[in-house]
Amino acid sequence: MTTMVVVASKHGSTAEIGERIVSTLSARGVSAHVKDISEAGKWLYETDNVVVGLPVYRQGLWGPGKLFLDGHRTELGGKPLFLYAVGGSPRLDSEIESTMRQYPHREIAYFRGAVDSEKISFLEKLQLKVARQPVDADWRDWPAVEDWANGLLAYGVS
């Protein structure tokens, strides 16, 4: 069996979490691979389980991630699907969680991400400043990410 971790990542934080999920699963003997959202569609037929990482921007799921889920709903409906969102807020907004629950998932997780001033645009820096948020911060809880990845084994990810 193979597991594909599909990541939609604008600045890299969601992708790095996806890579940690793959390394955690691989350490447990799972054949797991990370694919960028732009190329993942062509590999769906070759995988048994799918994990999709979606960044949260401006209080919504980042467009390319949502488009992937919508565009591949049929293929994903026939496979165990696990979703995780990554954002800066301490909790996942209930509307975003409700949107994620519309997809045929086995489990949903939320992880806080990271902000790197060198990877964001001037406009994004300005928005963070107005919202009184840091432009450099890393809130990722790596043990929680690894625990969640290990928990996927209970669903038969092997």
C-alpha positions in Angstrom: 0.0 0.0 0.0 1.1 3.5 -0.6 0.2 6.8 0.9 0.5 10.1 -0.9 0.7 13.3 1.1 -0.5 16.1 -1.2 0.5 19.6 -0.1 -0.8 23.0 -1.2 1.8 25.3 0.2 2.2 29.0 -0.6 5.3 29.7 1.6 6.5 26.3 2.6 5.1 25.7 6.1 2.3 23.3 5.0 4.8 21.4 2.8 7.3 21.0 5.7 4.5 19.6 7.8 3.7 17.2 5.0 7.3 16.1 4.8 7.3 15.4 8.6 4.1 13.3 8.1 5.9 11.3 5.4 9.0 10.8 7.4 7.0 9.7 10.4 5.0 7.2 8.4 8.1 6.0 6.6 9.8 5.3 9.9 6.8 3.0 10.7 7.3 1.1 7.4 4.6 2.9 5.4 5.4 3.6 1.7 4.7 7.4 1.8 5.5 10.2 -0.6 5.0 14.0 -0.7 3.5 15.5 -3.9 2.9 19.2 -4.6 -0.8 19.9 -5.4 0.2 20.9 -8.9 1.3 17.4 -9.8 -0.6 15.2 -7.4 -3.7 14.6 -9.6 -1.8 12.4 -12.1 -0.6 10.1 -9.3 -3.9 9.5 -7.5 -4.6 6.3 -9.3 -1.3 4.8 -8.0 -1.9 5.5 -4.3 -4.1 3.7 -1.7 -4.4 6.5 0.9 -4.4 10.3 0.5 -3.4 12.9 3.0 -4.1 16.5 1.9 -2.5 19.5 3.6 -4.3 22.8 3.1 -3.0 26.2 4.2 -5.4 28.8 5.7 -5.0 32.3 4.3 -7.2 35.3 5.0 -9.7 33.1 7.0 -10.3 30.6 4.3 -8.7 27.6 2.6 -6.1 28.6 0.0 -7.7 28.4 -3.4 -5.4 25.8 -5.1 -6.0 23.3 -2.3 -9.7 23.6 -2.4 -9.7 23.4 -6.2 -7.7 20.1 -5.9 -10.3 18.6 -3.6 -13.2 19.8 -5.8 -11.6 18.7 -9.0 -10.7 15.2 -7.8 -13.7 14.5 -5.6 -14.6 11.3 -7.5 -11.1 9.8 -7.2 -10.7 10.9 -3.6 -14.1 9.5 -2.7 -12.9 5.9 -3.4 -9.8 6.2 -1.1 -9.2 6.8 2.5 -8.8 10.6 2.7 -7.2 12.5 5.6 -7.1 16.3 5.7 -5.0 18.7 7.7 -5.1 22.5 7.7 -2.3 24.8 8.6 -2.7 28.4 9.8 -1.6 31.0 12.3 -4.6 31.0 14.5 -4.7 29.0 17.7 -7.8 27.1 16.5 -9.3 26.2 13.2 -12.3 28.4 12.4 -15.6 26.5 12.6 -16.6 27.6 9.0 -13.3 26.3 7.6 -13.8 23.1 9.5 -17.3 22.8 8.1 -16.0 23.3 4.6 -13.4 20.6 5.1 -16.1 18.2 6.4 -17.9 18.4 3.1 -15.2 16.1 1.6 -15.3 12.3 2.3 -12.6 12.3 4.9 -11.6 9.9 7.7 -10.0 12.5 9.9 -9.3 16.2 10.0 -6.5 17.9 11.9 -5.3 21.4 12.4 -1.8 22.5 13.0 -0.3 26.0 13.5 2.2 26.9 10.9 5.1 29.4 10.6 5.6 32.9 9.1 8.9 33.8 7.6 9.3 37.5 6.7 11.6 36.5 3.8 9.0 34.4 2.2 6.0 36.7 2.3 5.1 39.6 0.2 5.0 43.3 1.2 1.2 43.2 1.2 1.2 40.1 3.5 3.6 41.8 5.9 1.3 44.9 5.9 -1.7 42.8 6.6 0.1 41.0 9.5 1.2 44.4 10.9 -2.4 45.8 10.8 -3.6 42.6 12.5 -0.8 43.0 15.1 0.6 39.6 14.2 4.3 38.7 14.0 6.0 38.5 10.6 8.5 36.0 11.9 7.1 33.1 14.0 7.1 29.4 14.1 4.2 27.8 16.0 4.5 24.3 14.6 4.1 21.6 17.2 6.2 18.8 15.7 5.3 16.2 18.3 1.6 16.8 17.6 2.2 16.4 13.9 4.1 13.1 14.5 1.4 11.9 16.9 -1.3 12.6 14.3 0.7 10.8 11.6 1.2 7.8 13.8 -2.5 7.8 14.5 -3.2 7.3 10.9 -2.0 3.7 11.3 -5.2 3.0 13.3 -7.1 3.6 10.1 -5.2 1.0 8.2 -2.6 3.2 6.7 0.2 0.8 6.2 
